Amino acid sequence: MTKRVVLIGHPVAHSLSGAMHQAAFDAQGIDAAYELWDRVPTELAEAVTQLRSDEFLGANVTIPHKEKVVPLVDRLTEDAQATGAVNTITREGKRLIGHNTDVPGFKVALDKLVGKRKMPRQAVVLGAGGGARAVVHSLITEGFLRIVVFNRHLHRAEALVKHFSKGAAHMDLRAMPWHESIIEAELAKTKVLINATSIGLLDDVSPIPAEILPPELLVLDLIYKRTRLLRDAEAAGCSVMDGELMLLHQGAAAYTLWTGQPAPLALMQEKLADARAHGVRSAEGEPVAGGDPASDASTVGSTDTTAPGTAPTADR
């Protein structure tokens, strides 16, 4: 019987995950099919219940469900518990296990961005949804000593900081209002800038003005394209990276969880490159909603991509 793996989200129509995972299944002779399930929040519980059937290997979870799915699974892994967000589900009999593979995916990207430099200890994070939660948790476990979170809706950033407060007692983790002058002051004191919003996904805009970017920053945009932010940062003398490596490695980690097999990374990367060549883009940040380019609707997950002209409509 062909096993099923599904991506649960809203929207999911232009996800990269299907091409990436289906190619991997086929190449390794695994009889499995990857499906896209567009489910609004009121349909989430029913969708998760269906995963308990033997016909499923598991699932990916993306907007707007990464945080909402947490109480619907039977057990959380350490990273899922720590972040309060789930992007991958596996089965143990009828029990469902929630994982967060965004965390190891982000760590691979961060290590690549830092390269041979000494790992920095200060960071600014834009956004406060599920993608930002994976970022902040990773930075804490990597030994960062100061992390400042900016979000247009300050209460969302404050909620994120509160979530991590117990594990971050040894460091300076704080939320600050989204004001250009405050962001500029913090960037002057930091080493790493992470964009975990989807500003720049659909339009050629940046979350922050080019003129406030100091040289020699390490800038990672979780959007899977060369955004305006990355171009501005590069022009300012910064080292930059988009979300491709994080997307690839979170997907590879999920694949191994479902199959028990090492993921064919080269093949999966090839499929991502093919999709990128055709204009498909991915974001780990928060989607644009209600006209607010830094909406706190929630997080955009690494398991989902949005094609040009397709605006996310709900939190992720």
N, C-alpha and C positions, 0 to 999 in steps of 0.2 A: 504494500500500500504506500502510495506517495505521501510522505509527511508534509506538513504545512508549517510555514513560518509566516507571520503576518506583521505588518507595520500598522499600528493603531494610532491614528491622529486625525486632525482636521485643520487644514487640508493635507492631503498626501499625494495629490495627482502627479506631481513632478518630482517624486523622490528619486534620489540616486541609488538608494539602498537596494532596490529591486535588481537593477543591472549588476551591481557589485556582487551581491550575495548569490544570485542565480548563476552567474558565471562560475563562482567558486564551487557551488554544489555540483554543477555539471562537470567541471574539470576533475573533481575528485570522486566522481561516480556515486554521489549521494543522491538518493531518490527523494528529492524535496523540492517544493515549489514555494516561492516567495510571493506573497499577496499583499496588496494595499487595501487596508480597511479604513475608509473615511467614516469616522464615528464622532458625532457631536457629544458633548459632555454627558447628556442624559442617557446615551447609549453605551457609555464606557463600562459600567458594571456588567452588563450583559455580555459585552465583547470579551471581557476578562474571564468570565465564567466559562465561556466556550473553550478557552485555552486548556481547561482541565482534561479535555478529551485526549485519548491516546493518539489521535491523528495529528496532533501538534507537537513540534519540537520546541516551540517557544514563540517569542514575539519581540519586536522593537516597539518602543513607545515614543511618540513625539507630540508636537503641539496639539491640543493644549493640556495634555494629560500626564506629563512627567511627575508632577507633584501629586495630582489627584489619584493616581493609581497606587500610591504607597499603601493606603489602608486596605486595598483590595487583594493584595498578595499575602501569602502565609508567612513568609520570612524575608528579611532584608539582609543582604551582604553588608560587610563593614562600610564600604564606600557609599552604598545606597542609604544606609542608616545615617551616616555622617552628613551626607548632603541633603537628605530629605527628598530625594528625587530618584526616579527609576527610568532608565531608557532601554533596558533589556530584561526580558522575563524568560526563565527556563522552568522546566517541569521536573519534579521528583515524585513519581507516581501521580497522584491527583493534586499534590501540593505545588504551589507556584512560588518561585524564588525571584525576588527583585534584585537586579544588579544595576550598577552605574558604571558603564564602560567609558563614559566621557572622561572620567578621572584619569585612567591610564592613558587614554588618547591625548589628553591635554599635556600630560607630563612628557610624553614623547616629543610633542611640538615645542614645549618650553625648553627641553634639553637641546633640541636642534637649533633653536633660536639663540640660546646662550652660547652654544658652541664650546670653544676652549676657554672662554672667559670664566672667571669665578662666578658661581651662582649669586645673583643679586639678592638683596634682602628687603627691598622696598618695591611696592607696586601700586598702581592705580587701576581700578577695575570699573568700566562703564557698563551699567546694567545690573539687575538684581533678581533675575529669574533663575531657572534651573541650570542654564549654561553657566551663569555667573557663580552659582553654588558649587558646581564642579571645579571651576577655576579657583575660587577662594579656598576650598578644601585642599586642593592640590598645593596651592601656595603655602598654606599653613604647614602641611606635612613636609614640604620642601625646606622649611626653616625660615621663611620670610618673617621679618620682625615688625613690618609696618605695611598694612594694606588699607587703602582708602577706597570706599565704594561710593560711586555717584549714580543716582537714578533720578529721573525727572519727578517721580513721585517718591519723596524722601522716605515715607513710611515703609515702602518696599525695601529700600536699602537698610533701614533700621531693623526691619524684621530679619533680614539676612544676617546682619551683624549679631542680633540676639540669638539666632539659631546656633551660631558658631562660638558664642561667648565663652562657654565652659572650656572648650578645647583651645581657645585663643587667649587664655588668661595671662600667658607669659609674654604677650605681644601687644602691639597697638593696632587694633582692628576697629575702624570707625566708619560711619556713614556721614556723608556731607551733602549739602544742597547742591543741585546742578546749576551753578553760577559760573560763568566763564572765568571771572577773576579768581575764584576759589580753585577751579580746575587748573588754571595756569600756575598758581602758587604751588599746588601739589605736584604738578609735573616737573617743576624746577627742582624738587627735592627727591624725585623718584628715579628708578632705573628701568622699570618695566611698565608698559601701558597695554592693557588688554581691553579690546572692544568686545563686550558680550551683549551688545544690542544688535538689531538688524538694520541700523541706520547705514545706508549705503548699499543695501541689498537690491532694492528696486530702482533707486535713483542715484545719480552721480553726486552724492552729497556726503559730507563728513560729519560725525557727531561733534567735532570740535574744530575751531578755526585753525588754519595752517600756521598762523603767526604765533600761536602759543606753544607750538611743539619745539622743545629744546633739542639741540643736536645730541647724538649718541644715545638716545633712548632705544630700548628694545621694544618694538611694537608688534603685537600679535592681534590680528583681526580674525575673529572666528567665522566670519563670512568667507565662503569658498570662492573668492575672486580677488583681483587686484583692485581694491576699493580706492575711493578718493582719499580716505584716511591714510592708506598705505603709500599712495603716490606722494601725498603731501609730506609724510614722514620721511620717505626716502630722499626727497628733495631737501629736507632739513638736515640730512646727514645721519638719520637713524637707520638701524638694522630692522628689517621688516619681514613678516611672514603672514600668509593667509591661513585659512582653516583647513586646507587640504590634508595635511599630515594628521591632524586630530581626527578628521572625519574617517580617514583610512584606518587608523589604528583603533578607534572605538569600534568600527565595524569588524575589524579582524578579531578583536577580543570577544565580541558577541558571537561571531561565527564559531570560534573555538568552544565557547560555552555550550552552544547548541549541538555541535557535532563531535566534540572531543578530538578534533583534528587540527593541526596547525593550519592557519589560514594561508592561502596562496597569495601573499602580499603583492607580488609583481603583477599578477593577473588582475587583482582587485584595483590596484593603482591604475593599470591600463584602462579599465572600464570607467574609472572616475575621470581620467584624462579625456576619454572619448566624449563623455557627457559634458565636460567643461568646454571642449571644442565646439559643442553645439549650443553653448550659451546657458547651460543649466548651472544654477548657483545654489550654494548652501549657506545657512547661517546657524550659528550656535546661540545667537543673542535673542533679544526680545523683539517680537514682530511689531511693525508699525500698526497701530490701531487707533481709530478715532481721530486720525489726523495728527497725533502726537508722535514725532519721530523717536521718542525715547519712552514710549508707553511701557508701563509696568505690567502689561497684560499677562506676561509670564515668559517662559523661555522657549527659544527656538532650538530644537534638538538636533544633534549631529546626525540623526538618522533620517533627516528630511531635507529636501532642497526645494526651492521655489523658483520657477522659471520666470523670465521677464514678463511683467504685466500681471502676475498672479500675486496679489497681496495677501499675506496672512491675515486672517480675520479674527483669530482668537488667541488667547494666551497659550504659552508653550512651556 
